[in-house]
Amino acid sequence: MKTSWRTAALVATAASVLALTTACGQDSATPPAAAAQNVGASASAAGIGTGIAGNGYGADGAQSSASPTPAAPAGKLTVATNPQLGNVLTDGSGLTLYRFDKDTAEPPKSSCDGDCATTWPPVPADDANAGAGIDKAKLGEVTRADGTKQLTIGGWPAYRYAKDLNSGDVNGQGVGGKWFALAPNGKKASLASLPGLSVRKDPKLGDIVVDKNGRTVYRFLKDKAWPKSVSNCTGACLEKWPAVGPVSADDTQGVKKKGLMPFTRPDGVKQMSVNCWPIYTFTGDKAPGDTNGQGVGGTWYAVSPEGKPIGAPAQ
């Protein structure tokens, strides 16, 4: 990891705040981070990763004297959405990354060695880089007892789980009551940890914007963004496609900052926009990760981190 990432992230944040004061010609004041969106969802993480072995870290009980196989490179880190856990950090192969409660983040320190490190291979820091929705400033490294460099997220050492064989597996969640999937900011993954707006990688649509409940965000092609944001979804339309309420720019991850602001609808209600385009959720999406609104009526499309309608015909 290079310390220049933190400096670059601070400079980019300052530039983003300055851009928000002029984009769209709309409200320059940003609402508090606690401003709520109008779509609710709840899910329980119960039942995930319930297999707990007697040795306390998820192995089958057999002790191995062999040296751990060198861990695969981390590659480009990505964000996956799990229905029970919200945004989960994954490596370049789509495997879930975990943190260990016996470790520390301040200062970073790993307490998983020997057989523990065989079951929970440490993620190498050498080639790790941040993908969409991941703050480069959160990436770091810690030197392990054997001299190797391990990736850290928000200070927490990152691991894979030997029983996760496929992309999207979260078999390590809750193992021993001490192992938990990592959120992109280094915290334990949960629906409560999602920011107001963030980016997840959909297997069909690619990088798309989601709300604080992990619900897909959409654009309406009949709306306008210039010279000011205008929503043409009213009445029955708005009941089916609820407007996303104001979100603080500081409460977002991976979404383009320019034009990321609320505007006032004709009814006086404030609605959020991405790149000045009004955004909505869809009542036909019943769970985080659903994209049932994609392409509806040829006018509704999921939103890219830049505010573009994904898959919409050229206009």
ABEGO torsion letter per residue (X at the ends): XBAAAAAAAAAAAAAAAAAAAABGGBBABBBBAABBBABBBBBBABGBGABBBAAGAGBAGBBBABBBBBBBBAEBBBBBBBAAAEBBBBBAAGBBBBBBAABBAOBBBBABBEAAAAABBBBBAAABBBBBGBBAAABBBBBBAAGBBBBBBGGBBBBBBAABABBGBAAABGBGGABBBBBAAGBBBBAAABBABBBBBBAAAEBBBBBAAGBBBBBBAABBAOABBBBABBEAAAAABBBBBBBBAAABBGBBABGBBBBBBAAGBBBBBBGGBBBBBBAABABBGBAAABGBGGABBBBBAAGBBBGBBBX
